Amino acid sequence: MNKYMTGYFYASLLFLLSLSAFNANAREFVMSYDGFYDRLKVVNKGDFQYARVNFYISDIATNEACAIKNGTILTENNEYPLNFTDSAQLLLPFDKQLDSDKAVIVIEPQNPEHDCQLKLQIEANEFDDLAFSKHALYTINEELDELLTDLSGFFVSKLMWFLLPEQKGVAVTFKNPININDENVTCEESICYFDVDDNWEEDSQSFGEISNVLKVTPWIAK
């Protein structure tokens, strides 16, 4: 495994942020909507400009995207189409009525042999009018750290803080392999790890074009 853990948090988040899911049969992946709603509610209640919690379906064996053939949101009396992307990201509505109606999410993978799992990822991937600078990464880093804490809940963040993973900075995924010459930055192919310092808050130094950035995720120290 890469020595850097950059957004999925594996066992920690599986414990802290687990969502109920089960296979209805070999072709279907079924999850309760209420778990999604609870996480989306945290984001909507917070003052987050960039940080988001996104949901993906991945293959358990390879950790690659589990391509989706069809998706449906079901309640006792209604059925709605599920929106998703080619990268198997679930585009779920934040809907209190669906939560009240005990909705479930039903997903049919394109490959019926895939054993799929839900992957929760805290990330920033929309950068409207944002410069790719130290100041911007400081802002995003603060938001991602705050969202991780908020999602963990009061019990863990206040009473069992030692279970929380330590966020060292941010991991930036680029469209192409890149190298950045800075003592606070380590690059591996198309991902660079930024050890964000407090003095970056007022630093406008640029790292390049924001258009080259695909996403920013927390960099978790082991």
Long-range contacts (C-beta under 8 A, 24 or more apart in sequence): 2-188, 3-222, 4-171, 4-188, 4-193, 4-219, 4-220, 5-165, 5-219, 5-220, 5-221, 5-222, 6-171, 6-191, 6-193, 6-217, 6-218, 6-219, 6-220, 7-121, 7-122, 7-123, 7-171, 7-217, 7-218, 7-220, 8-119, 8-120, 8-121, 9-165, 9-218, 9-220, 12-163, 12-164, 12-165, 13-120, 13-165, 15-163, 16-151, 16-152, 16-153, 16-156, 16-163, 16-164, 17-120, 17-151, 17-152, 19-118, 19-120, 21-117, 21-118, 23-115, 24-106, 26-112, 26-113, 27-108, 27-109, 27-112, 28-106, 28-107, 28-108, 29-57, 29-66, 29-106, 29-107, 29-108, 29-109, 29-116, 30-104, 30-105, 30-106, 30-107, 31-104, 31-105, 31-107, 31-118, 32-102, 32-103, 32-104, 32-105, 33-73, 33-92, 33-98, 33-99, 33-102, 33-103, 33-104, 33-105, 34-99, 34-102, 34-103, 36-90, 36-92, 36-105, 37-94, 37-95, 37-96, 37-98, 37-99, 39-120, 39-151, 40-92, 40-94, 41-94, 42-147, 42-150, 42-151, 43-147, 44-94, 46-146, 46-147, 46-150, 48-143, 48-146, 48-147, 49-139, 49-143, 50-124, 50-126, 50-127, 50-130, 50-139, 50-140, 50-143, 50-216, 51-122, 51-123, 51-124, 51-140, 51-143, 51-144, 51-146, 51-147, 52-122, 52-123, 52-124, 52-125, 52-126, 52-147, 53-120, 53-121, 53-122, 53-147, 53-151, 54-89, 54-120, 54-121, 54-122, 54-123, 54-125, 55-89, 55-90, 55-92, 55-118, 55-119, 55-120, 55-121, 56-87, 56-88, 56-89, 56-90, 56-118, 56-119, 56-120, 56-121, 57-84, 57-88, 57-90, 57-107, 57-109, 57-116, 57-117, 57-118, 57-119, 58-88, 58-116, 58-117, 58-119, 59-114, 59-115, 59-116, 59-117, 60-115, 60-116, 60-117, 61-115, 66-109, 66-111, 66-114, 66-116, 66-117, 67-109, 67-110, 67-111, 67-114, 68-107, 68-108, 68-109, 68-110, 69-108, 69-109, 69-110, 70-107, 70-108, 71-105, 71-106, 71-107, 71-108, 72-105, 72-106, 73-98, 73-103, 73-104, 73-105, 73-106, 74-103, 74-104, 74-105, 74-106, 75-101, 75-102, 75-103, 76-101, 76-102, 77-101, 82-106, 82-107, 121-217, 122-147, 122-148, 122-151, 122-217, 122-218, 123-215, 123-216, 123-217, 124-215, 124-216, 124-217, 125-214, 125-215, 125-216, 127-210, 127-213, 130-210, 131-204, 131-206, 131-210, 132-206, 132-207, 132-208, 132-209, 132-210, 132-212, 132-213, 133-203, 133-204, 133-205, 133-206, 133-207, 134-200, 134-203, 134-204, 134-205, 134-207, 135-200, 135-201, 135-202, 135-203, 135-204, 136-210, 137-169, 137-170, 137-172, 137-194, 137-196, 137-200, 137-207, 137-216, 138-196, 138-198, 138-200, 138-201, 138-203, 140-170, 140-216, 141-167, 141-169, 141-170, 141-194, 141-196, 141-218, 144-170, 144-216, 144-217, 144-218, 145-218, 148-218, 165-220, 165-221, 166-220, 166-221, 167-218, 167-219, 167-220, 167-221, 168-193, 168-195, 168-219, 168-220, 168-221, 169-193, 169-194, 169-195, 169-196, 169-219, 170-194, 170-196, 170-216, 170-217, 170-218, 170-219, 171-216, 171-217, 171-218, 171-219, 172-213, 172-215, 172-216, 173-213, 173-214, 173-215, 173-216, 173-217, 174-212, 174-213, 174-214, 175-212, 175-213, 175-214, 176-212, 178-208, 178-212, 180-207, 180-208, 182-207, 193-219, 194-219, 195-219
